[in-house]
Amino acid sequence: MYQLKVTDIVPLAIAAFLIFKLLTRRNARLTPLSGPKSKSWFFGVSRYLINAEDSASIYEEWASTYGWVYQVPGVLGYKRVVLCDPKAVAHFYARETTTYVQPPTTKLLVQKLLGGGIIVSEGDDHKRMRKGLTPAFSNTAIRRLTSVFYDSAYKLKSSWDSLLESNSNGQVIDVQTWFVMNRVSLDSMGIAGFSHDFNSLGGETSSVAALFDKLAGLTPTPKSYITTILSSIGTVIFLLGTLVPILFKLPTEQTIMFRNLRKELGDITESLLQKTKKEREMGIVEEKGDRSIVGLLIKAEDPDSQIRLSKEEISAQVCIISPSYETTSISLTWALIELCTHPHIQERLRTELPKPNAVDPTWEQLSSTTDFPYLDAVTHEVMRMHPPVDEGTRIAKEDDVIPLSTPLSLLSSTPGKLPTSVVIPKGTLVSVSIACVNRSNVLWGPDAKSFKPERWLENGLSGDGSSGIPKTAKEISGHRHLLTFSDGPRICLGKGFALTEFKVVLSFLIRHYIFEFEEGAGHIPKIALHQSILPRPKVEGQDGARVPLKVRKVD
């Protein structure tokens, strides 16, 4: 056996020191920050946060202990800076796509999940793609698409009425997995964005819908020891693929599903591109004004276009289907859960809305804060309490200095010289807990964790939140002082689309149906999270992501 000699210690120590300096060089100039200790030498606090029932509360607890900007240990000890300070958060979002970009591993993962497109683009490429897509999400476009949302809602009503016809006392319906919330979003996005009617609410089978359901964990699958082991191995291989890309070529269940999904969506996009091109050559599309996303993208392919998207870039924009499909359906499910938990809120909302046989509200009425103020309040309270994407992480592409609204207390700081900014070196991971900021007691007051639509109406009927929202919350950047739709250059392009679809479907459901939990009023089940593409609510104890609710028609 080799014996370590005294003369070996010096060169080994020097080598170890040089390796240490090389590994920690990226954080050498980072402002000293305190934070929680690692809970695992390998995972840091990452696994602890993933397995937590409410990671936002953990982030908030750490903020109260270590300050509104702190650092947490990640995988293999890699530090990540967490921002909770409103001024710091605003600065961070304002510099997205330029100073703060997606980490290479995240970008690779998204590319494998959804392909390229605007979601993974940065800098000038992001500006160019966003410019090409923006007209499809303008107020004019959304006003025109409102009828599409209502068409999907009426198809849903037809299906539900058939179920309720034989039972006037109501029927238990699994609103999340019984082809409901997801099918509304999928059909609407297919027609509005790609002129493609999946007609899943009409009963047509769709391989795209089936793949989305499977990826989201909504399709029940038989479980056994072997399948559990294989699934776990597949998940590990899939996640490691961001570090070792060749692993994505292995035929695991996850890689096969995503490969099939991309192929299906790619085929749809390609056929629509060819169809729209032919119609355009015949003058048909021009008469319609190129109103669909596909039409606008094809227009961007024109050599005379200032935007100039390549055919590959146009095909890659199909990636916007997945976020819209997932986020809206999750938000609608959360809305029904909250309205079942608080039946008086459900009844107040129903009282404000038109009767079932009345004319449906217009886009102008739905987008206003005065025509249906309580609907607007409920909508934004759902968005505040339950952001579908609860956290965002970026990596610093260059050195930066982040300003703070509150001086930072540091363990190493000299009394009386508390820093009012944080130095972020190139290569530093920076995160914002969206859910933490949205539900912070410090920012939103002592009732921040309560579902209270009235906070958007307090001291007035306008519903614009100008009176009932605390001054501290008004410091938050983003739509209506919420981070749900992000902010800055990457603010959600489909924000107006999502809010209109949400209001159309929710108001339609509440006008026509009464909802309560399966065991009736007074029996509020515990709601857990089902981990899938995005975390989905589920009734604890149910298989998969089931949310069974008792539904009956409004008299």
URQUI-V363813 format. One line per field, one symbol per residue. ss: DSSP state (H for helix, E for strand, - for the rest). phi: phi as a letter, one per 30 degrees, with the letter a starting at -180 (. if undefined). psi: psi as a letter, one per 40 degrees, with the letter a starting at -180 (. if undefined). Layout:
ss->???
phi->???
psi->???
//
This chain:
ss->-----HHHHHHHHHHHHHHHHHHHHHH------------------HHHHHH---HHHHHHHHHHHH--EEEEE-HHH-EEEEE--HHHHHHHHH-E---EE--HHHHHHHHHHH--------HHHHHHHHHHHHHHH-HHHHHHHHHHHHHHHHHHHHHHHHHH------EEEE------HHHHHHHHHHHHHH------------HHHHHHHHH---------HHHHHHHHHHHHHHHH----HHHHH---HHHHHHHHHHHHHHHHHHHHHHHHHHHHH--HHHHH----HHHHHHHHH---------HHHHHHHHHHHHHHHHHHHHHHHHHHHHHHH-HHHHHHHHHH----------HHHHH-----HHHHHHHHHHHHH-----EEEEEE---EEEEEEEEE----------EEEEEE----EEEEEHHHHH--HHHH--------HHHH----------------HHH---HHH------HHH----HHHHHHHHHHHHHHHHHHEEEEE---------EEEE-----EEEE--------EEEEEE--
phi->.dcdcedddddddddddddddddcedcdcdeebcldddcadcdicddddddddbddddeddddddcjdbbbbdcdhiddbdccbdedddddeddcdicdcbdeedddddddddbidjddcdbhdddddddddceedcdedddeddeddddedddddddddddddecbddjbdbddccdhcddddddddddddcbhbcdhdddjddbddddddddddiccdbdcbddddddddddddddddddcbedddddddedddddddddddddddddddddddddddddiddeddihddeedddddddeeddddhcdedddddddddddeddddddddddddddddddbeddddddddddddecdddeddeddddccdbddddddeddddddbdeccabbbbddadabcdbdbecdcdcddeibddcabdcdejddbbbdeddddcddddcjdcddcdbedddceilcdididcdceeddddddjehicceciaieceedcededdddedddddddddcbccadedjdjccddccccdbebdcdadejddicdbdbdbbddd
psi->hhhhideddddddddddddddddeddedehhhiiiiiiehddebedddddeidgdddddddddddeiehiiihahfehihhhhehdddddddddeiecdhihiddddddddddeabaddeiibddddddddddddefiddddddeddddddddddddddddddedegeeihhhgddeffcdddddddddddddefhhdfddeehihdddddddddefehhihiidddddddddddddddedddgdddeehgidddddddddddddddddddddddddddddeeddddeffdidddddddeehdeiedghiddddddeeeedddddddddddddddddddddgddddddddddiiideihiiiddddeieddgdddddddddddddghdheihhiiheiiihhiidhihhideihhefhieihhhihehhhihgdddddehdddeiefdeihgdddeehfiedeeeddehidddeehiihffiedeaiadeihdfdddddddddddddddddeihiiideiieghihhahhhadihiiihheiibfhghihhiih.
//
